[in-house]
Structures are given as C-alpha cells and as structure tokens.
Amino acid sequence: MHIHILGICGTFMGSLALLARDIGIRVSGSDEHVYPPMSTQLKAQGIQLMQGYQVEHLDDEPDLVVIGNAMSRGNPVVEYVLNKGLAYTSGPQFFAEHILKDKWVMAVAGTHGKTSTSSMLAWVLEHAGMSPGFLIGGIPANFGISARMGETPFFVVEADEYDTAFFDKRSKFVHYHPRTAILNNLEFDHADIFENLAAIQKQFHHLVRTIPGDGRIISPANSEALNHVLEMGCWSELEQLGGEWTTRLINTDGSAFDVMYQEKVVGHINWSLTGEHNVANGLAAIAAARHVGVLPGQACEALGQFKGVKRRMELLADIEGIKVYDDFAHHPTAIETTLKGLRARYQNDRIRAIIEPRSNTMKMGIHGNALSDCVQNASEVIWFQSGDIKWSLDEYIDKSPVPTRVMSSTEEIIDYLLQTSESGDHLVIMSNGGFEGIHQRLLVELNKSAALEKG
C-alpha cells in the first residue's frame, strides 16, 4: 500500500508517517514548508518528501491520500484529489483504522498539559516493562522520538480537540476510541474554529460517548467545565483528581510530593519538574497507569526518572549563570502556571519572560484581558508584536503588574537581553512556534559575549 500525506511536516502527520512506515506501508508526502526537525527525521527514515503542494506529486498515483487539517478547499492538490476521484481520508481516521485497531488506547485530552501528561504516562508504562506504542505532540526526553508502534497492545496518544479535516469538523480525538481517557482540564481556546466554550464541551462529550462502560475516565473534581461535560452523560468508570486521588506537597515548588489514593499514601515523587500543573499532570498519569495494572508506587518510581519534554520548560543552556529556557506555553493559563512554578523554585531570582502571542486565538486578541495577570510571577516581560498580530500590545504596558516592554523585532529583543542580562537571570522564551529562531540566536550571542569577557 502506498499513501501520500498532504501536510507531512506537521507534528501529528510526520509522526503518523513514521508509524505507517513501521507497519510496512510505503509513505510519501508533501508540505508547503519542508523544514527540520521533522523533515530531517522523515528523510532519515527513507520517506520521500516533496516541497509545496503540486499536482505532479501525485503522478505516481497513491492508493490513498491522507489530508492534513491545514488543507482547505481551493488548494490545487485538494481540488485535484476530488476531481480525479482519488481515495482520501484524514490523518486521525487513518490513525484509528491502521494504527489503533485492536489497541488498548490511552488518550490524554485537555486544553493544557496533553504533551507532558502523555509523555509521563508512556514513560510509566515503559518503566513497568509494558513497551507501549505512542504518538505525542512533542519529544519526550526519555524516548528521544515522538512516536513508535510499541510491542504490546497499549498505545498512548495525545488527543487533540482541534478539528479533523476540511471534510470532517469533529475533533481529532473522536476517532481514537480510548479505553482509558485523561481529561486534564478545559478552557476556551482555538477561537478560529470554536465559537465558545460550549462548542468545545460538545466535542469533549462526543469523546466521552466513545469510551466503553468498562473503560475509565480520569478527570479533575474541581473543573466546572469538565463536570458539565460529564453531567451530559457518563457511562464509564470515573476517578477524580482531588477526589479519590490527591497529593500532599513536600516542597512548595512541586518538586517533591506524596501521592494519595482514598486518603492513603501510595507513593512519593521527587523529580526535576516544578509547578502545581506538573503535579496534576503526574497524578493523572499515575491514575491512568493503574487502570492497566501499574501500581502507584511503581509509577512514582518511574516519574522520579522522568526527564521532561522538549520545549516544555526545557533548559537550553546556562551561560555564565544566565539560564535560557524554551517553553511551549501560549495560553494565559499555561503562561501563568509555568511562571508560578519557576517562581516557587527561584523565589528571589530575576525571571524574564519573552513571549510571542502566536496561537490563532492569541492573534485574534481573544485572551487579551488575561495577558496582564498571567505574568505576575515574572520580574519583567517582553511581548513580541509580530506583523501577524493586528491589535496593539502596548495597552498591556500600563496594566501589567510587572515591568513590561513591547518589541516588534527579534533583533531588538536579543540586543536588549544582551545589554541587560546578568548572572542569576532566568530567560524564559515562550511560543508555540519557531519565534524566528530567537532561541539559538540568543544563545550564540550570549556565548560570544561570554567569550569576549573572558578574552
């Protein structure tokens, strides 16, 4: 079988390509932007990549065209597929039919923490000798890859609520049919496709409807939005975080805590992560792993060896005492919890947040009113006013509880940081995109500056 993937360099579609190849399918693909790291990873695996969306790419007619959700009507290749009557499907549908068939699917859904929690869960199962398959929207450091087939029926998937394709407006996760489901949290997001929170809740309830009666849902007891979803109807076993499952902090920054089930201590975690959000993520992974037979104490031991995920508060470098982090946070809640966790660990240090409001919801200004409050744990904030943002960030300078600057070029940001950064600073770069390569450019300049001072 030969499939051609349109939009192959996206995280999900690129990972899907690797899984398809692993089960013996011939894979080719095209994308508007064929770029590392996904392009490098795919080429190394012998997958043919083509730049741009050209109808000529389909001359070697595939048995099936897998169409990414970034593709829309009017795209010349999409029109060609439809006019020629070629067989086509969506990425999530292909994933469900060819990869997840006969698997015990463990899905992690929610507005925040999907990548971290699914990475934790996959590692807990791996540590327990269960060799799970997984597809995750990031690269867990314990594995070094974003997807693999695994050697057992257990398969962990990051379950995204974004829509499936131009011809299927259901959320991706509706296709996955999990037996174990973590519903981490739920807030309004993806304003480009969802009108309001109720529209997202409807999709989450579609997911709940697919979980079997002897399946299990792990959900926080204190989430009004998720409780409303479950009140629409829940036919599966339910365990609640903050209900049966609780934690007791040992270190206030979340780096050490006890895990409790039905008011009894069942494990202890001491790890490199910080923040209440990661404590909640870890607890959800422990609860989900118990559904497939991993004892909580064993899961806690595994999480003590969890190395984190690339781009999730990833420490890129420590240059003469200046620490530079890369973080994927792009929603006000994620920004707030990330900075709160770092502040709990480094109470007196200078924490400087450099933020690119890049998500479609951010670009639309939907979360504008929350931007000032979400940075209160930073010492200083630099907002990047890119050309894609059609509204001004300047108004948040006056509203901000901490010193704030708005800059319209990454060169200006780098120059400012070079001039003002000192040993002991934490530079937290936050974006769900490439941010014009600011991470590596800043590291290069900081290293040059350090070399000159030593020279």
Secondary structure as UniProt FT lines:
FT   STRAND          2..6
FT   TURN            7..9
FT   HELIX           11..22
FT   TURN            23..24
FT   STRAND          26..31
FT   TURN            36..37
FT   HELIX           38..44
FT   TURN            45..46
FT   STRAND          48..51
FT   HELIX           55..58
FT   STRAND          64..67
FT   TURN            69..70
FT   TURN            73..74
FT   HELIX           76..84
FT   STRAND          88..90
FT   HELIX           91..94
FT   HELIX           95..99
FT   TURN            101..102
FT   STRAND          104..109
FT   HELIX           114..127
FT   TURN            128..129
FT   STRAND          133..135
FT   TURN            141..143
FT   STRAND          147..148
FT   STRAND          154..158
FT   STRAND          163..165
FT   TURN            166..167
FT   STRAND          168..171
FT   HELIX           172..175
FT   STRAND          180..183
FT   TURN            191..193
FT   HELIX           197..210
FT   TURN            213..214
FT   STRAND          216..220
FT   TURN            221..222
FT   HELIX           224..231
FT   STRAND          237..241
FT   TURN            242..244
FT   STRAND          245..249
FT   TURN            252..253
FT   STRAND          256..261
FT   TURN            262..263
FT   STRAND          264..270
FT   HELIX           276..291
FT   TURN            292..293
FT   HELIX           296..303
FT   TURN            304..305
FT   TURN            310..311
FT   STRAND          314..319
FT   TURN            320..321
FT   STRAND          322..327
FT   HELIX           332..345
FT   TURN            347..348
FT   STRAND          351..355
FT   HELIX           360..363
FT   TURN            364..367
FT   HELIX           368..370
FT   TURN            371..372
FT   HELIX           373..375
FT   TURN            376..377
FT   STRAND          380..384
FT   TURN            387..388
FT   HELIX           395..399
FT   STRAND          404..407
FT   HELIX           410..420
FT   TURN            423..424
FT   STRAND          426..430
FT   HELIX           435..437
FT   HELIX           438..454
//
